[in-house]
Amino acid sequence: MSGITGSMYIGASAMDAHSWGMAVTAHNVANVNTAGFTPQRAVYATGPGGRGVRLDAVLQDAGAAGRLDAATNSDPSMPPEFVNPSGTDLGREMTQMISTQRTYEANAQTVRTGDAMLGVLLDMKA
């Protein structure tokens, strides 16, 4: 697959993968106040046949490991950055959400441009 339809396929597959990535980020944000919650992250990979992109895995975020549940922390000398009701960093999640949204928009524009180009080609043939 090459040319206009190939670029449309790549854009559409990226839109699909990033919609799943947005769902993972939304899940993390929704659980920001859940004690003991460990955020997840989306891992992307090259699509079938080396074309496009796909969601490869949803993994537990290793960066949240080592945080303690505030309800079980009995050590007042524990630094506050290690005592958190959840491992979710809301600032990081919002940044990820914006990045995913922009990537989705860019790929949607690729699909729209390909569609417009196909329309012009079909009009020329008619």
N, C-alpha and C positions, 0 to 999 in steps of 0.2 A: 504494500500500500504506500503510495507516494503522492506527492502533489497536494492539491487542495483537500481532497478527502482524507489524506493521511494527516494533515495538520489539524483538520477538524476532529479526527479520531483522538489524536494526542491531547487536544484541548478538552474534549469531552471526558476522556479518562482521567485527566488531572482534576477536572471539576468534581467528578464522582469521588475520587480519592480524598480531595480536600473537604468535601462535604462530610465525610466520615471523620476527618481530622477535626473539623469544627465541632462535631458531636462529642468527641473525646474532650476537647477543651471545655465545652459547655458542661459536661459531666463533672469535670474538676471544679468549675466555678460553683455549680449547684451544691457541691459537697464541701464548700469552704469552711462551714461551721460544724462539720461532722467529725467528732473526736476520733482520732486514730485513722482517719482516711489517708490513703496514700495516692497521690495524683498519678495519672497515667499519661503516656505520651504516644503519639502516633508515629509509626516508622514507615516511611515510604520506600518503594523499590521500583525498578524499571518494570514496565508492563510486559505482557507476553510478546515474544518475538523481538524484544528490544525496543518496543514502541510504547510511548505513553508512560503513564505512572499508575501505580496501584498502591493501596494500603497493604503493607506487608505484615504488620503486627501492631498490637496495642500492648505496650509494656508498662509495668509499674515504674514510676520515676525514681531512679536511684538517688537523686538529689534530695529527696524527702526522707531518706533513711536516717535514723539516728535522732529524730525528733521524739520528744516525750509527750504523752498525753497530759495536759494541764491538770486534769482531775486526779491523776495518780502521782504527780510530782510532789514529794514531801521534802525536797531539798531546797531551802530558800536561797542557797548560794548558786544554784543552777542558773546560768546565763539565760535571760528571757528569750533569746533567739532559738533556744533549743526546747522551749516549752510553748507548744502551739496546739490548739485543739485539732488541727489537721495539718497535713504537710503541704497544703496548697498555698502557693505564693500568688496572691491575687494580681499583683502587678505583672508578674511574668505571664500569667494566664491571659490577662487582657492584651498584653503585647503579642502573644501568640495568636489570639483571636483576630487582632487587626491584621497581622501578617497573613494568616490563612485567608481572611476575607479579601485582601488585595490580590493574593495569588489566584483565588477563585475568579475574581473580576477580570484579571488579565487573561485567564484561559477562556472565560466566557467571550471576551472580545475577540480572541482567536477564532472561536467557532462562528461568531457573527460575521467576521471578515471573510472567512471561508465561504459562508453561506451567500454573502453578497457577491463574491467573485463567481461562484457557481451560477448565481442568478444572471450576472452579466454574460457569462459564457452561453447559457441557455437562450438568452435574448438574442445573442449574435447568431446562433444556429437557426432560430425561428424565422 
